[in-house]
Amino acid sequence: MTLYEELKWRGLIQDISSPELIDKLNEGGLTFYIGTDPTADSMHIGHYSSFLISKRLARAGHHPLLLVGGATGLIGDPKPTAERPMISKEEVEHNFKGLKKQAEDIFGFEVVNNYDWTKDINVIDFLRDYGKYFNVNYMLAKDKVKSRLETGITYAEFSYMILQALDFLYLYENRDCVLQVAGSDQWGNITSGIELIRKKLDKEAYGMVMPLVTDSQGKKFGKTEGNALWLDKNKTSSYEMYQYLINLEDSMIIQYLKMLTFLTKDEIENIENEHLACPEKRIGQKALAKEIITDLHGAEEYEKAVKQAEALFSGNVKDLSSEFILNEFKDVNHFSVKEGDLLLDLLVNGKVCSSKREAREMITGNAISINGDKFTDLEKVISSEDLIDGKVMLLKKGKKNYFLGINE
C-alpha cells in the first residue's frame, strides 16, 4: 500500500483539502505541523491518537513540527457549548514547558511556540495585516462559531480562527511548512489558514484531518469517569493505562488497533481472527495495551503493568510494592493500622464492618483477606508480615470491596 492507502485503511483520514495532497503524501518530504494548546502540563491519550498520525508521516519521510500554542492558549479555541475558562500567563508558560519536554521525549518532534511570533504584533497591525483577509460571513459559517451563535461567543474566541491561520502563514513563510494535520474538529481553522496563505501569498497550502477517536457511543477515547488518561506516567500510571485499555469494548478493538498502533495489516488481521475465535481472552485488548504502553513508557513499564494486574487478579498482592498500592488504591477507604492490632477490632475501627457481629461473620465466613491471604481466626493479630514494606496492607472484604490500611 502507498502511505495514503494505508492511512485510509487505518481510518485515519476524514478529509483532505485538495486531491493534490495524495501524491505529495506518497512522495514524502513535506514539512507539516500539528498543534495543541497548553491547557495542562501533560498530554492525554486523546493527543496520542492525533499525534500518532504525525509519527507515521515522519516515518514516511515527512518533517513534523509540534506547535504548542502559548498565544492561542491564552485565548482558547471555542468549545461547541460554552466559553473556555481563561488561564494565566504563568500557568500557560508552566504547561508549555511540560508539553515541550513530553513531546520531545515521546514523539521526538521539534516544538515551536506561537507566542514567539505573536507577542509583538500590535492590534492595528493585527487588523490590517490579517483581519482584513477574513470575511465575517465566512467566519460565521464555520461549525465551531455557528454552534455558539445562539448562546453567544466573545470577540476573543471569535478571533481564535485568525490566530490559528496566522500560525499556518508564519510557518509557511519561515519554515516552508505546507501542511497542517489535526483532528476533524479543527477543519474550519485549518481551511482558514489555507485561505489566508492563498490570499496573502498567492500560494497553495494543504490540510488533512483524521476522525476523532471515540467509543461506539461517540464518547471520546480516553475519557474515564470524567478524567483524562495522561501520557505522563506520574499522573496516570502504566497500570491505570493498562486497566483502561484491557477493558475496552470488543466491537471497537480492531479499529483501535488500526488507528493507534504500528502493527501491520497482516498482524492486525491475525489478531482479529484470534480475537473473534476467543473474545473472552481479550487478545485484541492485550495487543493494544502492549503497543501503546510500550510506545509511551517502554517495554519495562508494560511488563510491570501486566505483572501488577496479574498479581491483583490472582491475589498475590505481596508481589506488589507499597508505592504501587498507595498510588493505585489512593481513592479507596483507608484506615490506620499497626503491628499488634486485633483484626476483629480493626475491621470495626476502620469502618470495614459496621459492628463486631458483622466482623465476626465476615472473618468466620472466609470473606476477609489481607494482601491476598484469607484469615478465619477471630484472634488474628496484625504482624509485620501483614504490612508490605512495613507501610501498608490491602484488605479485601468479599469479592470487590478494597480497603487500605496505612501504618502511620
Secondary structure, DSSP 8 states (H G I E B T S, - for coil): --HHHHHHHTT--SEES-THHHHHHHH---EEEEEE--SSSS-BHHHHHHHHHHHHHHHTT-EEEEEE-TTGGGT----SSS------HHHHHHHHHHHHHHHHHHT--EEEETHHHHTT--HHHHHHHTGGG--HHHHHTSHHHHTTTTT---HHHHTHHHHHHHHHHHHHHHH-EEEEEEEGGGHHHHHHHHHHHHHHH----EEEEE---B-TTS-BTTEETTEE-BSSTTTS-HHHHHHHHHTS-GGGHHHHHHHH----HHHHHHHHHHHHH-GGG-HHHHHHHHHHHHHHH-HHHHHHHHHHHHHHHHT-GGGS-HHHHHHHTTTS-EEE--TT-BHHHHHHHTTSSSSHHHHHHHHHTT-EEETTEE---TT-B--GGGSBTTTEEEEEETTTEEEEEE--
